[in-house]
Amino acid sequence: MTSFDAFYNDLLELVNKHEKNNTPLKVEKDLETNIVKIFGENITALARAKNGLNDVTELAYATAEHHPFWNLLYNCSEISNTVLEKWTSELSKKDISDIEWSIKELKQSLEKITEKVNDSESRQR
């Protein structure tokens, strides 16, 4: 048993203890990648989506331009962040303008990737 497995088992005991005291918790695990998430009773789908998107955004920021798909991920996450922030209200003209700009960036990035793929396939023939 790895140290993370041991930690997870200890964590489950703690969760069970609190659930017996009427503290509803939801635990999600991905033990292959050493990830455990604990959600409280008032978690909403919107809050979970925002939380998950934070991980995607962090990857987009940390990767920078060193990865060929960086700009696709970055602009998709920016659009998603804007949409989730305004989920219970309305998009402003500035929000729409920012989304349009991100879409243009996405198209340009995809065109560059497509060119590379086409060039690579041409050379292989």
Backbone as XML, in Angstrom:
<?xml version="1.0"?>
<chain id="A" units="angstrom">
  <residue number="1" name="MET">
    <atom name="N" x="0.844" y="-1.168" z="0.000"/>
    <atom name="CA" x="0.000" y="0.000" z="0.000"/>
    <atom name="C" x="0.900" y="1.247" z="0.000"/>
  </residue>
  <residue number="2" name="THR">
    <atom name="N" x="0.579" y="2.195" z="-0.887"/>
    <atom name="CA" x="1.368" y="3.425" z="-0.948"/>
    <atom name="C" x="0.969" y="4.359" z="0.189"/>
  </residue>
  <residue number="3" name="SER">
    <atom name="N" x="1.775" y="5.371" z="0.395"/>
    <atom name="CA" x="1.451" y="6.341" z="1.448"/>
    <atom name="C" x="0.175" y="7.097" z="1.106"/>
  </residue>
  <residue number="4" name="PHE">
    <atom name="N" x="-0.079" y="7.296" z="-0.197"/>
    <atom name="CA" x="-1.314" y="7.978" z="-0.567"/>
    <atom name="C" x="-2.522" y="7.093" z="-0.295"/>
  </residue>
  <residue number="5" name="ASP">
    <atom name="N" x="-2.398" y="5.815" z="-0.564"/>
    <atom name="CA" x="-3.486" y="4.878" z="-0.250"/>
    <atom name="C" x="-3.788" y="4.891" z="1.242"/>
  </residue>
  <residue number="6" name="ALA">
    <atom name="N" x="-2.732" y="4.915" z="2.039"/>
    <atom name="CA" x="-2.905" y="4.968" z="3.496"/>
    <atom name="C" x="-3.604" y="6.272" z="3.892"/>
  </residue>
  <residue number="7" name="PHE">
    <atom name="N" x="-3.171" y="7.362" z="3.295"/>
    <atom name="CA" x="-3.819" y="8.647" z="3.557"/>
    <atom name="C" x="-5.301" y="8.584" z="3.199"/>
  </residue>
  <residue number="8" name="TYR">
    <atom name="N" x="-5.610" y="8.026" z="2.022"/>
    <atom name="CA" x="-6.992" y="7.937" z="1.572"/>
    <atom name="C" x="-7.827" y="7.106" z="2.547"/>
  </residue>
  <residue number="9" name="ASN">
    <atom name="N" x="-7.299" y="6.004" z="3.015"/>
    <atom name="CA" x="-8.035" y="5.184" z="3.978"/>
    <atom name="C" x="-8.286" y="5.953" z="5.282"/>
  </residue>
  <residue number="10" name="ASP">
    <atom name="N" x="-7.273" y="6.690" z="5.757"/>
    <atom name="CA" x="-7.457" y="7.524" z="6.950"/>
    <atom name="C" x="-8.509" y="8.601" z="6.705"/>
  </residue>
  <residue number="11" name="LEU">
    <atom name="N" x="-8.474" y="9.171" z="5.509"/>
    <atom name="CA" x="-9.443" y="10.212" z="5.153"/>
    <atom name="C" x="-10.864" y="9.658" z="5.160"/>
  </residue>
  <residue number="12" name="LEU">
    <atom name="N" x="-11.044" y="8.459" z="4.627"/>
    <atom name="CA" x="-12.375" y="7.842" z="4.622"/>
    <atom name="C" x="-12.895" y="7.632" z="6.042"/>
  </residue>
  <residue number="13" name="GLU">
    <atom name="N" x="-12.010" y="7.256" z="6.951"/>
    <atom name="CA" x="-12.422" y="7.111" z="8.352"/>
    <atom name="C" x="-12.895" y="8.450" z="8.908"/>
  </residue>
  <residue number="14" name="LEU">
    <atom name="N" x="-12.174" y="9.511" z="8.591"/>
    <atom name="CA" x="-12.554" y="10.849" z="9.049"/>
    <atom name="C" x="-13.891" y="11.273" z="8.438"/>
  </residue>
  <residue number="15" name="VAL">
    <atom name="N" x="-14.069" y="11.020" z="7.155"/>
    <atom name="CA" x="-15.326" y="11.351" z="6.480"/>
    <atom name="C" x="-16.474" y="10.587" z="7.117"/>
  </residue>
  <residue number="16" name="ASN">
    <atom name="N" x="-16.282" y="9.295" z="7.344"/>
    <atom name="CA" x="-17.333" y="8.480" z="7.971"/>
    <atom name="C" x="-17.689" y="9.003" z="9.359"/>
  </residue>
  <residue number="17" name="LYS">
    <atom name="N" x="-16.690" y="9.420" z="10.113"/>
    <atom name="CA" x="-16.926" y="9.977" z="11.449"/>
    <atom name="C" x="-17.817" y="11.220" z="11.361"/>
  </residue>
  <residue number="18" name="HIS">
    <atom name="N" x="-17.529" y="12.096" z="10.406"/>
    <atom name="CA" x="-18.322" y="13.320" z="10.268"/>
    <atom name="C" x="-19.709" y="13.045" z="9.695"/>
  </residue>
  <residue number="19" name="GLU">
    <atom name="N" x="-19.813" y="12.061" z="8.827"/>
    <atom name="CA" x="-21.128" y="11.718" z="8.292"/>
    <atom name="C" x="-22.029" y="11.149" z="9.380"/>
  </residue>
  <residue number="20" name="LYS">
    <atom name="N" x="-21.449" y="10.425" z="10.347"/>
    <atom name="CA" x="-22.226" y="9.912" z="11.480"/>
    <atom name="C" x="-22.754" y="11.055" z="12.336"/>
  </residue>
  <residue number="21" name="ASN">
    <atom name="N" x="-22.079" y="12.194" z="12.291"/>
    <atom name="CA" x="-22.522" y="13.391" z="13.016"/>
    <atom name="C" x="-23.359" y="14.307" z="12.128"/>
  </residue>
  <residue number="22" name="ASN">
    <atom name="N" x="-23.948" y="13.715" z="11.075"/>
    <atom name="CA" x="-24.860" y="14.430" z="10.170"/>
    <atom name="C" x="-24.199" y="15.557" z="9.381"/>
  </residue>
  <residue number="23" name="THR">
    <atom name="N" x="-22.961" y="15.351" z="8.970"/>
    <atom name="CA" x="-22.300" y="16.280" z="8.057"/>
    <atom name="C" x="-22.178" y="15.558" z="6.717"/>
  </residue>
  <residue number="24" name="PRO">
    <atom name="N" x="-23.135" y="15.814" z="5.814"/>
    <atom name="CA" x="-23.090" y="15.105" z="4.529"/>
    <atom name="C" x="-21.878" y="15.560" z="3.698"/>
  </residue>
  <residue number="25" name="LEU">
    <atom name="N" x="-21.106" y="14.599" z="3.262"/>
    <atom name="CA" x="-19.939" y="14.865" z="2.436"/>
    <atom name="C" x="-19.961" y="13.931" z="1.239"/>
  </residue>
  <residue number="26" name="LYS">
    <atom name="N" x="-19.410" y="14.395" z="0.142"/>
    <atom name="CA" x="-19.263" y="13.547" z="-1.030"/>
    <atom name="C" x="-17.778" y="13.489" z="-1.358"/>
  </residue>
  <residue number="27" name="VAL">
    <atom name="N" x="-17.272" y="12.280" z="-1.493"/>
    <atom name="CA" x="-15.857" y="12.076" z="-1.793"/>
    <atom name="C" x="-15.753" y="11.471" z="-3.184"/>
  </residue>
  <residue number="28" name="GLU">
    <atom name="N" x="-14.934" y="12.100" z="-4.013"/>
    <atom name="CA" x="-14.620" y="11.551" z="-5.330"/>
    <atom name="C" x="-13.135" y="11.239" z="-5.353"/>
  </residue>
  <residue number="29" name="LYS">
    <atom name="N" x="-12.797" y="10.117" z="-5.956"/>
    <atom name="CA" x="-11.388" y="9.719" z="-5.942"/>
    <atom name="C" x="-10.938" y="9.293" z="-7.321"/>
  </residue>
  <residue number="30" name="ASP">
    <atom name="N" x="-9.681" y="9.519" z="-7.567"/>
    <atom name="CA" x="-8.978" y="8.973" z="-8.715"/>
    <atom name="C" x="-7.621" y="8.562" z="-8.164"/>
  </residue>
  <residue number="31" name="LEU">
    <atom name="N" x="-7.579" y="7.375" z="-7.606"/>
    <atom name="CA" x="-6.388" y="6.933" z="-6.888"/>
    <atom name="C" x="-5.198" y="6.699" z="-7.816"/>
  </residue>
  <residue number="32" name="GLU">
    <atom name="N" x="-5.451" y="6.442" z="-9.090"/>
    <atom name="CA" x="-4.343" y="6.268" z="-10.037"/>
    <atom name="C" x="-3.530" y="7.553" z="-10.189"/>
  </residue>
  <residue number="33" name="THR">
    <atom name="N" x="-4.196" y="8.700" z="-10.057"/>
    <atom name="CA" x="-3.505" y="9.982" z="-10.201"/>
    <atom name="C" x="-3.371" y="10.725" z="-8.869"/>
  </residue>
  <residue number="34" name="ASN">
    <atom name="N" x="-3.671" y="10.019" z="-7.774"/>
    <atom name="CA" x="-3.557" y="10.588" z="-6.421"/>
    <atom name="C" x="-4.398" y="11.849" z="-6.233"/>
  </residue>
  <residue number="35" name="ILE">
    <atom name="N" x="-5.656" y="11.762" z="-6.672"/>
    <atom name="CA" x="-6.581" y="12.882" z="-6.509"/>
    <atom name="C" x="-7.765" y="12.439" z="-5.668"/>
  </residue>
  <residue number="36" name="VAL">
    <atom name="N" x="-8.071" y="13.246" z="-4.666"/>
    <atom name="CA" x="-9.269" y="13.050" z="-3.863"/>
    <atom name="C" x="-9.930" y="14.410" z="-3.720"/>
  </residue>
  <residue number="37" name="LYS">
    <atom name="N" x="-11.226" y="14.456" z="-3.979"/>
    <atom name="CA" x="-11.991" y="15.694" z="-3.820"/>
    <atom name="C" x="-13.088" y="15.443" z="-2.799"/>
  </residue>
  <residue number="38" name="ILE">
    <atom name="N" x="-13.282" y="16.418" z="-1.925"/>
    <atom name="CA" x="-14.340" y="16.328" z="-0.920"/>
    <atom name="C" x="-15.263" y="17.516" z="-1.109"/>
  </residue>
  <residue number="39" name="PHE">
    <atom name="N" x="-16.542" y="17.239" z="-1.234"/>
    <atom name="CA" x="-17.538" y="18.281" z="-1.418"/>
    <atom name="C" x="-18.485" y="18.299" z="-0.228"/>
  </residue>
  <residue number="40" name="GLY">
    <atom name="N" x="-18.812" y="19.490" z="0.211"/>
    <atom name="CA" x="-19.758" y="19.650" z="1.302"/>
    <atom name="C" x="-21.186" y="19.570" z="0.813"/>
  </residue>
  <residue number="41" name="GLU">
    <atom name="N" x="-22.110" y="19.675" z="1.755"/>
    <atom name="CA" x="-23.524" y="19.468" z="1.434"/>
    <atom name="C" x="-24.114" y="20.558" z="0.548"/>
  </residue>
  <residue number="42" name="ASN">
    <atom name="N" x="-23.550" y="21.745" z="0.532"/>
    <atom name="CA" x="-24.131" y="22.844" z="-0.237"/>
    <atom name="C" x="-23.475" y="23.054" z="-1.594"/>
  </residue>
  <residue number="43" name="ILE">
    <atom name="N" x="-22.687" y="22.099" z="-2.051"/>
    <atom name="CA" x="-22.024" y="22.237" z="-3.341"/>
    <atom name="C" x="-23.076" y="22.217" z="-4.450"/>
  </residue>
  <residue number="44" name="THR">
    <atom name="N" x="-22.878" y="23.071" z="-5.435"/>
    <atom name="CA" x="-23.789" y="23.117" z="-6.585"/>
    <atom name="C" x="-23.030" y="22.682" z="-7.837"/>
  </residue>
  <residue number="45" name="ALA">
    <atom name="N" x="-23.784" y="22.364" z="-8.864"/>
    <atom name="CA" x="-23.161" y="21.986" z="-10.134"/>
    <atom name="C" x="-22.329" y="23.150" z="-10.681"/>
  </residue>
  <residue number="46" name="LEU">
    <atom name="N" x="-22.827" y="24.368" z="-10.502"/>
    <atom name="CA" x="-22.092" y="25.546" z="-10.969"/>
    <atom name="C" x="-20.777" y="25.706" z="-10.211"/>
  </residue>
  <residue number="47" name="ALA">
    <atom name="N" x="-20.808" y="25.533" z="-8.910"/>
    <atom name="CA" x="-19.581" y="25.646" z="-8.106"/>
    <atom name="C" x="-18.583" y="24.550" z="-8.489"/>
  </residue>
  <residue number="48" name="ARG">
    <atom name="N" x="-19.077" y="23.356" z="-8.736"/>
    <atom name="CA" x="-18.189" y="22.264" z="-9.151"/>
    <atom name="C" x="-17.571" y="22.555" z="-10.510"/>
  </residue>
  <residue number="49" name="ALA">
    <atom name="N" x="-18.374" y="23.103" z="-11.424"/>
    <atom name="CA" x="-17.861" y="23.433" z="-12.757"/>
    <atom name="C" x="-16.769" y="24.504" z="-12.654"/>
  </residue>
  <residue number="50" name="LYS">
    <atom name="N" x="-17.012" y="25.522" z="-11.839"/>
    <atom name="CA" x="-16.007" y="26.571" z="-11.650"/>
    <atom name="C" x="-14.730" y="26.002" z="-11.052"/>
  </residue>
  <residue number="51" name="ASN">
    <atom name="N" x="-14.881" y="25.119" z="-10.087"/>
    <atom name="CA" x="-13.722" y="24.511" z="-9.447"/>
    <atom name="C" x="-12.912" y="23.680" z="-10.436"/>
  </residue>
  <residue number="52" name="GLY">
    <atom name="N" x="-13.586" y="22.880" z="-11.234"/>
    <atom name="CA" x="-12.903" y="22.068" z="-12.239"/>
    <atom name="C" x="-12.232" y="22.916" z="-13.302"/>
  </residue>
  <residue number="53" name="LEU">
    <atom name="N" x="-12.893" y="23.998" z="-13.679"/>
    <atom name="CA" x="-12.330" y="24.887" z="-14.686"/>
    <atom name="C" x="-11.077" y="25.585" z="-14.163"/>
  </residue>
  <residue number="54" name="ASN">
    <atom name="N" x="-11.011" y="25.805" z="-12.853"/>
    <atom name="CA" x="-9.801" y="26.394" z="-12.270"/>
    <atom name="C" x="-8.586" y="25.525" z="-12.571"/>
  </residue>
  <residue number="55" name="ASP">
    <atom name="N" x="-8.755" y="24.210" z="-12.534"/>
    <atom name="CA" x="-7.654" y="23.295" z="-12.848"/>
    <atom name="C" x="-7.251" y="23.412" z="-14.315"/>
  </residue>
  <residue number="56" name="VAL">
    <atom name="N" x="-8.227" y="23.530" z="-15.196"/>
    <atom name="CA" x="-7.948" y="23.680" z="-16.625"/>
    <atom name="C" x="-7.231" y="25.004" z="-16.878"/>
  </residue>
  <residue number="57" name="THR">
    <atom name="N" x="-7.727" y="26.053" z="-16.259"/>
    <atom name="CA" x="-7.120" y="27.377" z="-16.426"/>
    <atom name="C" x="-5.688" y="27.383" z="-15.911"/>
  </residue>
  <residue number="58" name="GLU">
    <atom name="N" x="-5.455" y="26.724" z="-14.794"/>
    <atom name="CA" x="-4.098" y="26.640" z="-14.243"/>
    <atom name="C" x="-3.162" y="25.956" z="-15.229"/>
  </residue>
  <residue number="59" name="LEU">
    <atom name="N" x="-3.629" y="24.887" z="-15.862"/>
    <atom name="CA" x="-2.816" y="24.212" z="-16.873"/>
    <atom name="C" x="-2.535" y="25.155" z="-18.039"/>
  </residue>
  <residue number="60" name="ALA">
    <atom name="N" x="-3.546" y="25.887" z="-18.468"/>
    <atom name="CA" x="-3.357" y="26.820" z="-19.588"/>
    <atom name="C" x="-2.333" y="27.892" z="-19.228"/>
  </residue>
  <residue number="61" name="TYR">
    <atom name="N" x="-2.383" y="28.412" z="-18.015"/>
    <atom name="CA" x="-1.431" y="29.447" z="-17.602"/>
    <atom name="C" x="-0.036" y="28.870" z="-17.411"/>
  </residue>
  <residue number="62" name="ALA">
    <atom name="N" x="0.053" y="27.670" z="-16.859"/>
    <atom name="CA" x="1.357" y="27.076" z="-16.556"/>
    <atom name="C" x="2.069" y="26.582" z="-17.813"/>
  </residue>
  <residue number="63" name="THR">
    <atom name="N" x="1.313" y="26.180" z="-18.814"/>
    <atom name="CA" x="1.896" y="25.625" z="-20.026"/>
    <atom name="C" x="2.540" y="26.701" z="-20.888"/>
  </residue>
  <residue number="64" name="ALA">
    <atom name="N" x="1.948" y="27.876" z="-20.893"/>
    <atom name="CA" x="2.392" y="28.992" z="-21.728"/>
    <atom name="C" x="2.458" y="28.559" z="-23.186"/>
  </residue>
  <residue number="65" name="GLU">
    <atom name="N" x="3.257" y="29.247" z="-23.953"/>
    <atom name="CA" x="3.292" y="28.970" z="-25.394"/>
    <atom name="C" x="4.167" y="27.776" z="-25.751"/>
  </residue>
  <residue number="66" name="HIS">
    <atom name="N" x="4.594" y="27.010" z="-24.773"/>
    <atom name="CA" x="5.493" y="25.898" z="-25.035"/>
    <atom name="C" x="4.789" y="24.689" z="-25.640"/>
  </residue>
  <residue number="67" name="HIS">
    <atom name="N" x="3.492" y="24.659" z="-25.596"/>
    <atom name="CA" x="2.748" y="23.531" z="-26.148"/>
    <atom name="C" x="1.939" y="24.020" z="-27.349"/>
  </residue>
  <residue number="68" name="PRO">
    <atom name="N" x="1.894" y="23.235" z="-28.422"/>
    <atom name="CA" x="1.183" y="23.702" z="-29.624"/>
    <atom name="C" x="-0.320" y="23.920" z="-29.425"/>
  </residue>
  <residue number="69" name="PHE">
    <atom name="N" x="-0.904" y="23.292" z="-28.409"/>
    <atom name="CA" x="-2.344" y="23.451" z="-28.181"/>
    <atom name="C" x="-2.652" y="24.495" z="-27.123"/>
  </residue>
  <residue number="70" name="TRP">
    <atom name="N" x="-1.623" y="25.151" z="-26.585"/>
    <atom name="CA" x="-1.807" y="26.086" z="-25.490"/>
    <atom name="C" x="-2.885" y="27.125" z="-25.796"/>
  </residue>
  <residue number="71" name="ASN">
    <atom name="N" x="-2.808" y="27.758" z="-26.934"/>
    <atom name="CA" x="-3.742" y="28.846" z="-27.237"/>
    <atom name="C" x="-5.182" y="28.346" z="-27.330"/>
  </residue>
  <residue number="72" name="LEU">
    <atom name="N" x="-5.354" y="27.118" z="-27.812"/>
    <atom name="CA" x="-6.708" y="26.548" z="-27.848"/>
    <atom name="C" x="-7.248" y="26.387" z="-26.430"/>
  </residue>
  <residue number="73" name="LEU">
    <atom name="N" x="-6.443" y="25.785" z="-25.564"/>
    <atom name="CA" x="-6.865" y="25.563" z="-24.184"/>
    <atom name="C" x="-7.101" y="26.885" z="-23.457"/>
  </residue>
  <residue number="74" name="TYR">
    <atom name="N" x="-6.175" y="27.811" z="-23.624"/>
    <atom name="CA" x="-6.275" y="29.100" z="-22.940"/>
    <atom name="C" x="-7.558" y="29.839" z="-23.328"/>
  </residue>
  <residue number="75" name="ASN">
    <atom name="N" x="-7.817" y="29.960" z="-24.614"/>
    <atom name="CA" x="-8.996" y="30.706" z="-25.045"/>
    <atom name="C" x="-10.300" y="29.996" z="-24.724"/>
  </residue>
  <residue number="76" name="CYS">
    <atom name="N" x="-10.296" y="28.678" z="-24.799"/>
    <atom name="CA" x="-11.496" y="27.929" z="-24.382"/>
    <atom name="C" x="-11.773" y="28.144" z="-22.897"/>
  </residue>
  <residue number="77" name="SER">
    <atom name="N" x="-10.709" y="28.136" z="-22.096"/>
    <atom name="CA" x="-10.909" y="28.335" z="-20.653"/>
    <atom name="C" x="-11.352" y="29.765" z="-20.354"/>
  </residue>
  <residue number="78" name="GLU">
    <atom name="N" x="-10.837" y="30.727" z="-21.107"/>
    <atom name="CA" x="-11.272" y="32.113" z="-20.906"/>
    <atom name="C" x="-12.755" y="32.272" z="-21.230"/>
  </residue>
  <residue number="79" name="ILE">
    <atom name="N" x="-13.185" y="31.697" z="-22.342"/>
    <atom name="CA" x="-14.607" y="31.752" z="-22.697"/>
    <atom name="C" x="-15.437" y="31.066" z="-21.614"/>
  </residue>
  <residue number="80" name="SER">
    <atom name="N" x="-15.004" y="29.902" z="-21.199"/>
    <atom name="CA" x="-15.745" y="29.150" z="-20.176"/>
    <atom name="C" x="-15.804" y="29.909" z="-18.859"/>
  </residue>
  <residue number="81" name="ASN">
    <atom name="N" x="-14.693" y="30.529" z="-18.460"/>
    <atom name="CA" x="-14.700" y="31.336" z="-17.231"/>
    <atom name="C" x="-15.710" y="32.464" z="-17.316"/>
  </residue>
  <residue number="82" name="THR">
    <atom name="N" x="-15.748" y="33.155" z="-18.439"/>
    <atom name="CA" x="-16.704" y="34.248" z="-18.615"/>
    <atom name="C" x="-18.136" y="33.735" z="-18.524"/>
  </residue>
  <residue number="83" name="VAL">
    <atom name="N" x="-18.406" y="32.641" z="-19.213"/>
    <atom name="CA" x="-19.762" y="32.082" z="-19.224"/>
    <atom name="C" x="-20.182" y="31.648" z="-17.822"/>
  </residue>
  <residue number="84" name="LEU">
    <atom name="N" x="-19.287" y="30.964" z="-17.102"/>
    <atom name="CA" x="-19.643" y="30.495" z="-15.755"/>
    <atom name="C" x="-19.817" y="31.654" z="-14.776"/>
  </residue>
  <residue number="85" name="GLU">
    <atom name="N" x="-19.010" y="32.690" z="-14.918"/>
    <atom name="CA" x="-19.159" y="33.858" z="-14.037"/>
    <atom name="C" x="-20.504" y="34.546" z="-14.250"/>
  </residue>
  <residue number="86" name="LYS">
    <atom name="N" x="-21.019" y="34.505" z="-15.453"/>
    <atom name="CA" x="-22.278" y="35.186" z="-15.775"/>
    <atom name="C" x="-23.459" y="34.215" z="-15.840"/>
  </residue>
  <residue number="87" name="TRP">
    <atom name="N" x="-23.251" y="32.991" z="-15.380"/>
    <atom name="CA" x="-24.260" y="31.931" z="-15.502"/>
    <atom name="C" x="-25.623" y="32.342" z="-14.961"/>
  </residue>
  <residue number="88" name="THR">
    <atom name="N" x="-25.645" y="33.056" z="-13.858"/>
    <atom name="CA" x="-26.923" y="33.433" z="-13.243"/>
    <atom name="C" x="-27.305" y="34.877" z="-13.540"/>
  </residue>
  <residue number="89" name="SER">
    <atom name="N" x="-26.576" y="35.514" z="-14.442"/>
    <atom name="CA" x="-26.922" y="36.884" z="-14.836"/>
    <atom name="C" x="-26.901" y="36.961" z="-16.363"/>
  </residue>
  <residue number="90" name="GLU">
    <atom name="N" x="-26.368" y="38.040" z="-16.903"/>
    <atom name="CA" x="-26.324" y="38.201" z="-18.351"/>
    <atom name="C" x="-24.935" y="38.612" z="-18.794"/>
  </residue>
  <residue number="91" name="LEU">
    <atom name="N" x="-24.615" y="38.274" z="-20.027"/>
    <atom name="CA" x="-23.353" y="38.711" z="-20.602"/>
    <atom name="C" x="-23.451" y="40.189" z="-20.974"/>
  </residue>
  <residue number="92" name="SER">
    <atom name="N" x="-22.395" y="40.929" z="-20.710"/>
    <atom name="CA" x="-22.348" y="42.337" z="-21.102"/>
    <atom name="C" x="-21.794" y="42.447" z="-22.522"/>
  </residue>
  <residue number="93" name="LYS">
    <atom name="N" x="-21.843" y="43.649" z="-23.073"/>
    <atom name="CA" x="-21.256" y="43.866" z="-24.394"/>
    <atom name="C" x="-19.755" y="43.581" z="-24.363"/>
  </residue>
  <residue number="94" name="LYS">
    <atom name="N" x="-19.103" y="43.951" z="-23.268"/>
    <atom name="CA" x="-17.670" y="43.681" z="-23.141"/>
    <atom name="C" x="-17.413" y="42.176" z="-23.088"/>
  </residue>
  <residue number="95" name="ASP">
    <atom name="N" x="-18.250" y="41.447" z="-22.348"/>
    <atom name="CA" x="-18.111" y="39.989" z="-22.291"/>
    <atom name="C" x="-18.223" y="39.379" z="-23.685"/>
  </residue>
  <residue number="96" name="ILE">
    <atom name="N" x="-19.210" y="39.826" z="-24.426"/>
    <atom name="CA" x="-19.424" y="39.308" z="-25.776"/>
    <atom name="C" x="-18.239" y="39.653" z="-26.670"/>
  </residue>
  <residue number="97" name="SER">
    <atom name="N" x="-17.742" y="40.865" z="-26.534"/>
    <atom name="CA" x="-16.567" y="41.273" z="-27.308"/>
    <atom name="C" x="-15.355" y="40.410" z="-26.966"/>
  </residue>
  <residue number="98" name="ASP">
    <atom name="N" x="-15.157" y="40.152" z="-25.676"/>
    <atom name="CA" x="-14.040" y="39.300" z="-25.249"/>
    <atom name="C" x="-14.187" y="37.877" z="-25.793"/>
  </residue>
  <residue number="99" name="ILE">
    <atom name="N" x="-15.404" y="37.368" z="-25.787"/>
    <atom name="CA" x="-15.658" y="36.022" z="-26.314"/>
    <atom name="C" x="-15.385" y="35.986" z="-27.816"/>
  </residue>
  <residue number="100" name="GLU">
    <atom name="N" x="-15.843" y="37.016" z="-28.526"/>
    <atom name="CA" x="-15.584" y="37.081" z="-29.967"/>
    <atom name="C" x="-14.088" y="37.100" z="-30.252"/>
  </residue>
  <residue number="101" name="TRP">
    <atom name="N" x="-13.333" y="37.861" z="-29.459"/>
    <atom name="CA" x="-11.884" y="37.928" z="-29.642"/>
    <atom name="C" x="-11.256" y="36.555" z="-29.409"/>
  </residue>
  <residue number="102" name="SER">
    <atom name="N" x="-11.706" y="35.861" z="-28.355"/>
    <atom name="CA" x="-11.186" y="34.530" z="-28.060"/>
    <atom name="C" x="-11.511" y="33.547" z="-29.185"/>
  </residue>
  <residue number="103" name="ILE">
    <atom name="N" x="-12.688" y="33.675" z="-29.760"/>
    <atom name="CA" x="-13.073" y="32.799" z="-30.873"/>
    <atom name="C" x="-12.160" y="33.045" z="-32.078"/>
  </residue>
  <residue number="104" name="LYS">
    <atom name="N" x="-11.845" y="34.305" z="-32.347"/>
    <atom name="CA" x="-10.908" y="34.610" z="-33.444"/>
    <atom name="C" x="-9.542" y="33.992" z="-33.163"/>
  </residue>
  <residue number="105" name="GLU">
    <atom name="N" x="-9.084" y="34.083" z="-31.920"/>
    <atom name="CA" x="-7.809" y="33.470" z="-31.535"/>
    <atom name="C" x="-7.862" y="31.955" z="-31.709"/>
  </residue>
  <residue number="106" name="LEU">
    <atom name="N" x="-8.984" y="31.362" z="-31.349"/>
    <atom name="CA" x="-9.156" y="29.919" z="-31.521"/>
    <atom name="C" x="-9.055" y="29.528" z="-32.990"/>
  </residue>
  <residue number="107" name="LYS">
    <atom name="N" x="-9.740" y="30.297" z="-33.842"/>
    <atom name="CA" x="-9.715" y="30.001" z="-35.277"/>
    <atom name="C" x="-8.296" y="30.105" z="-35.827"/>
  </residue>
  <residue number="108" name="GLN">
    <atom name="N" x="-7.581" y="31.153" z="-35.432"/>
    <atom name="CA" x="-6.206" y="31.323" z="-35.910"/>
    <atom name="C" x="-5.309" y="30.185" z="-35.431"/>
  </residue>
  <residue number="109" name="SER">
    <atom name="N" x="-5.464" y="29.805" z="-34.194"/>
    <atom name="CA" x="-4.663" y="28.705" z="-33.644"/>
    <atom name="C" x="-4.969" y="27.399" z="-34.363"/>
  </residue>
  <residue number="110" name="LEU">
    <atom name="N" x="-6.234" y="27.153" z="-34.602"/>
    <atom name="CA" x="-6.626" y="25.927" z="-35.288"/>
    <atom name="C" x="-6.107" y="25.911" z="-36.721"/>
  </residue>
  <residue number="111" name="GLU">
    <atom name="N" x="-6.106" y="27.061" z="-37.368"/>
    <atom name="CA" x="-5.555" y="27.149" z="-38.726"/>
    <atom name="C" x="-4.064" y="26.798" z="-38.724"/>
  </residue>
  <residue number="112" name="LYS">
    <atom name="N" x="-3.319" y="27.296" z="-37.745"/>
    <atom name="CA" x="-1.888" y="26.982" z="-37.651"/>
    <atom name="C" x="-1.675" y="25.494" z="-37.423"/>
  </residue>
  <residue number="113" name="ILE">
    <atom name="N" x="-2.467" y="24.915" z="-36.542"/>
    <atom name="CA" x="-2.348" y="23.479" z="-36.265"/>
    <atom name="C" x="-2.702" y="22.672" z="-37.504"/>
  </residue>
  <residue number="114" name="THR">
    <atom name="N" x="-3.746" y="23.085" z="-38.204"/>
    <atom name="CA" x="-4.163" y="22.398" z="-39.426"/>
    <atom name="C" x="-3.072" y="22.462" z="-40.483"/>
  </residue>
  <residue number="115" name="GLU">
    <atom name="N" x="-2.429" y="23.620" z="-40.624"/>
    <atom name="CA" x="-1.326" y="23.757" z="-41.577"/>
    <atom name="C" x="-0.193" y="22.790" z="-41.251"/>
  </residue>
  <residue number="116" name="LYS">
    <atom name="N" x="0.153" y="22.693" z="-39.980"/>
    <atom name="CA" x="1.219" y="21.769" z="-39.573"/>
    <atom name="C" x="0.850" y="20.322" z="-39.871"/>
  </residue>
  <residue number="117" name="VAL">
    <atom name="N" x="-0.403" y="19.969" z="-39.613"/>
    <atom name="CA" x="-0.858" y="18.605" z="-39.884"/>
    <atom name="C" x="-0.792" y="18.328" z="-41.385"/>
  </residue>
  <residue number="118" name="ASN">
    <atom name="N" x="-1.278" y="19.274" z="-42.178"/>
    <atom name="CA" x="-1.260" y="19.095" z="-43.632"/>
    <atom name="C" x="0.168" y="19.003" z="-44.161"/>
  </residue>
  <residue number="119" name="ASP">
    <atom name="N" x="1.056" y="19.851" z="-43.652"/>
    <atom name="CA" x="2.468" y="19.802" z="-44.061"/>
    <atom name="C" x="3.089" y="18.458" z="-43.705"/>
  </residue>
  <residue number="120" name="SER">
    <atom name="N" x="2.814" y="17.991" z="-42.499"/>
    <atom name="CA" x="3.361" y="16.717" z="-42.034"/>
    <atom name="C" x="2.848" y="15.566" z="-42.903"/>
  </residue>
  <residue number="121" name="GLU">
    <atom name="N" x="1.580" y="15.571" z="-43.249"/>
    <atom name="CA" x="1.013" y="14.504" z="-44.091"/>
    <atom name="C" x="1.586" y="14.562" z="-45.494"/>
  </residue>
  <residue number="122" name="SER">
    <atom name="N" x="1.832" y="15.776" z="-45.997"/>
    <atom name="CA" x="2.416" y="15.923" z="-47.336"/>
    <atom name="C" x="3.824" y="15.345" z="-47.382"/>
  </residue>
  <residue number="123" name="ARG">
    <atom name="N" x="4.599" y="15.587" z="-46.335"/>
    <atom name="CA" x="5.970" y="15.079" z="-46.282"/>
    <atom name="C" x="6.015" y="13.554" z="-46.155"/>
  </residue>
  <residue number="124" name="GLN">
    <atom name="N" x="4.987" y="12.976" z="-45.556"/>
    <atom name="CA" x="4.960" y="11.526" z="-45.353"/>
    <atom name="C" x="4.626" y="10.761" z="-46.631"/>
  </residue>
  <residue number="125" name="ARG">
    <atom name="N" x="4.078" y="11.445" z="-47.598"/>
    <atom name="CA" x="3.667" y="10.768" z="-48.843"/>
    <atom name="C" x="4.816" y="10.522" z="-49.740"/>
  </residue>
</chain>
